[in-house]
């Protein structure tokens, strides 16, 4: 989405905030174009409003681009030198970014990529007119949330070499990905000053085709040895001699994982297939993915193609072959489904993923493209359709393609496809049309992590149960104890058994079938490993997940719901489960003993509890009593108070979450903690950040003004708005000063939430609380924390323990046989 800076400066601050807040969730990038020279004080004041409003950008905007174009109409101009005195000069400095630091400072922490694209045209030869001093200051001061920097749109005509080098040498250490475009004479000097933190480098569009072997030896020698991704797309590599091309491929960085060679017209390189294959074979064995797209390899004869592709080492697993259907060079064959199938059959057997990203299915019809896919070798199990041209294809075409993939394909990648542009019902209908063997789908980079919980739920519930593994943005999601997906930041302190594991975060059936697996284990008398192996087939688990499953099976679970009549056998089961957990912690030398879901509410003898606690290793400083049902009855509530008095003095952190204590008021918590040893410094009562016992009590001591604020409110959202607007005092620094609240730290974030409520973008209390919990609060018992606690207590009803079995015990027992067949 592109907007002109001048259009924003003509609006009020509130209008700009409203404009930003209402950017559609299908957009991920905002481009602001204009003159960022803030030399004139009036313009600088207007810039301030726009820069301040940037914090209201919605979470789905992850990239912000600043652009502008300046034209020299005359090389000479009159410069004022004193009273009625003017002099002629041949130099005119254009300061492209005096106001840029102001804009960068205003970006919210949800923006991870900054892009700059400025150029000055019509510059007379040899005239130095282009000042980038403030751009240099800008790139040296970007916040830590900016990890990707794009300078490929910058034109450095009219800028001195030392300033250009200084620009790149001032890039901060937080930047991990950099795209740039410059002359080949500058490139090596720039690469020498880049920070070592850059592990993804894009050099797309730099004309390397006319360089000799000496140049490439120097070029490769200054690349960081820690580089993981290198994009040499559209660099005219087809003009290189076979010897120089071999020098390039054989001297790549030793840790390189992804190599981009797209759009280089390599089809036309004057090299034999065997020599080409030898050059590909020379690529460092660390490379796993190679991009040969837009080189029209699928249009050459099949035999030479087979020779070339078989040149890759067996360490290469992912191959991109996207291209248009129209051959751009003489001798290339037209593409149809049959020809595509023949060409794809030449892919070597060590390739398990074929990438068709950034293309429109070769401009073939859906049926023709499906015919072409049938030529894929049976060793290919993953198709990558990321960043596709979706809008040019009707829904029926997409359904046809994804429902007719070869039977060996069980994984689909759909990264960066703006899937939020579809409505949840269409999304659900489309996923249900997938071929039945599809068990894994990668949805990362589609903005799902930026949705409100209620919005995300409408999409996630449309995912068919037969899709067992769902990949989402790394470290942005977690599993609740019932296997439901939730935004990870809101549950970053979650203490459940199901925690994020790498990129694969949603494996719902592992949660759904946990109790079933344990029941199966007990009835069949099989080993943990055997049962885990059986279920690994049912759930299409990886070896790593299989090992994790085996470890989880060994834990054992006991329902937290206390039976109406507790037998001695039931008590012994709880004791044995707890003893097994204590033994496991001791054997693994863990710092935490996990006694969650042991059914300890079945016990009524303090001596039994004391015996268990005495067996906890001296190395353990953390103890979890989560989800043991202590809050269910009057008897268990009284029992836990006595149990807490027996907590070993070595324990400094105690987890009491999922026992119902999160709904306690200050007085009830005072009673609960009355016998807790002073050595326990931190306690968890729910998924929020652990606090000290005293802070938990203080957090729930609310001022009377909260009730007064809600007196004239007719519904829950009006009540929430009133409490939050009172925190910011109507987003007015003046009124905060009048009420002696000038030092409130999170007024900007809270004001944004109030604005989104007013704009109708947030419509329920759960979404409000989720957004508030994303704020990294400076004071855990401050005014904002108390307001969140108050709203949670007054708006969310406690769970019904009579019907609550514990989320981890909820299973789909009726469906288990279907997955094992």
Secondary structure as GFF3:
##gff-version 3
##sequence-region A 1 821
A	DSSP	beta_strand	2	4	.	.	.	ID=ss1
A	DSSP	alpha_helix	5	9	.	.	.	ID=ss2
A	DSSP	alpha_helix	13	21	.	.	.	ID=ss3
A	DSSP	beta_strand	29	33	.	.	.	ID=ss4
A	DSSP	alpha_helix	41	53	.	.	.	ID=ss5
A	DSSP	three_ten_helix	54	56	.	.	.	ID=ss6
A	DSSP	beta_strand	63	71	.	.	.	ID=ss7
A	DSSP	beta_strand	77	82	.	.	.	ID=ss8
A	DSSP	beta_strand	85	89	.	.	.	ID=ss9
A	DSSP	beta_strand	94	95	.	.	.	ID=ss10
A	DSSP	alpha_helix	100	105	.	.	.	ID=ss11
A	DSSP	beta_strand	113	121	.	.	.	ID=ss12
A	DSSP	beta_strand	130	131	.	.	.	ID=ss13
A	DSSP	alpha_helix	133	139	.	.	.	ID=ss14
A	DSSP	beta_strand	148	151	.	.	.	ID=ss15
A	DSSP	alpha_helix	161	169	.	.	.	ID=ss16
A	DSSP	beta_strand	177	180	.	.	.	ID=ss17
A	DSSP	alpha_helix	184	193	.	.	.	ID=ss18
A	DSSP	beta_strand	200	202	.	.	.	ID=ss19
A	DSSP	alpha_helix	213	221	.	.	.	ID=ss20
A	DSSP	beta_strand	229	231	.	.	.	ID=ss21
A	DSSP	three_ten_helix	237	239	.	.	.	ID=ss22
A	DSSP	alpha_helix	242	250	.	.	.	ID=ss23
A	DSSP	beta_strand	258	260	.	.	.	ID=ss24
A	DSSP	three_ten_helix	266	268	.	.	.	ID=ss25
A	DSSP	alpha_helix	273	281	.	.	.	ID=ss26
A	DSSP	beta_strand	289	291	.	.	.	ID=ss27
A	DSSP	three_ten_helix	297	299	.	.	.	ID=ss28
A	DSSP	alpha_helix	302	309	.	.	.	ID=ss29
A	DSSP	beta_strand	318	320	.	.	.	ID=ss30
A	DSSP	alpha_helix	337	344	.	.	.	ID=ss31
A	DSSP	beta_strand	353	355	.	.	.	ID=ss32
A	DSSP	three_ten_helix	361	363	.	.	.	ID=ss33
A	DSSP	alpha_helix	366	373	.	.	.	ID=ss34
A	DSSP	beta_strand	382	384	.	.	.	ID=ss35
A	DSSP	three_ten_helix	390	392	.	.	.	ID=ss36
A	DSSP	alpha_helix	395	403	.	.	.	ID=ss37
A	DSSP	beta_strand	411	413	.	.	.	ID=ss38
A	DSSP	three_ten_helix	419	421	.	.	.	ID=ss39
A	DSSP	alpha_helix	424	432	.	.	.	ID=ss40
A	DSSP	beta_strand	440	442	.	.	.	ID=ss41
A	DSSP	three_ten_helix	448	450	.	.	.	ID=ss42
A	DSSP	alpha_helix	453	460	.	.	.	ID=ss43
A	DSSP	beta_strand	469	471	.	.	.	ID=ss44
A	DSSP	beta_strand	477	479	.	.	.	ID=ss45
A	DSSP	beta_strand	485	487	.	.	.	ID=ss46
A	DSSP	three_ten_helix	488	491	.	.	.	ID=ss47
A	DSSP	beta_strand	504	506	.	.	.	ID=ss48
A	DSSP	alpha_helix	508	512	.	.	.	ID=ss49
A	DSSP	alpha_helix	514	524	.	.	.	ID=ss50
A	DSSP	alpha_helix	528	539	.	.	.	ID=ss51
A	DSSP	alpha_helix	543	553	.	.	.	ID=ss52
A	DSSP	alpha_helix	568	587	.	.	.	ID=ss53
A	DSSP	beta_strand	592	594	.	.	.	ID=ss54
A	DSSP	three_ten_helix	600	602	.	.	.	ID=ss55
A	DSSP	alpha_helix	606	614	.	.	.	ID=ss56
A	DSSP	beta_strand	622	624	.	.	.	ID=ss57
A	DSSP	alpha_helix	634	644	.	.	.	ID=ss58
A	DSSP	beta_strand	653	655	.	.	.	ID=ss59
A	DSSP	three_ten_helix	661	663	.	.	.	ID=ss60
A	DSSP	alpha_helix	666	672	.	.	.	ID=ss61
A	DSSP	beta_strand	682	684	.	.	.	ID=ss62
A	DSSP	alpha_helix	693	699	.	.	.	ID=ss63
A	DSSP	alpha_helix	705	709	.	.	.	ID=ss64
A	DSSP	alpha_helix	716	728	.	.	.	ID=ss65
A	DSSP	alpha_helix	733	738	.	.	.	ID=ss66
A	DSSP	alpha_helix	747	758	.	.	.	ID=ss67
A	DSSP	alpha_helix	765	773	.	.	.	ID=ss68
A	DSSP	alpha_helix	783	795	.	.	.	ID=ss69
A	DSSP	three_ten_helix	801	803	.	.	.	ID=ss70
A	DSSP	three_ten_helix	807	809	.	.	.	ID=ss71
A	DSSP	three_ten_helix	813	815	.	.	.	ID=ss72
A	DSSP	alpha_helix	816	820	.	.	.	ID=ss73
###
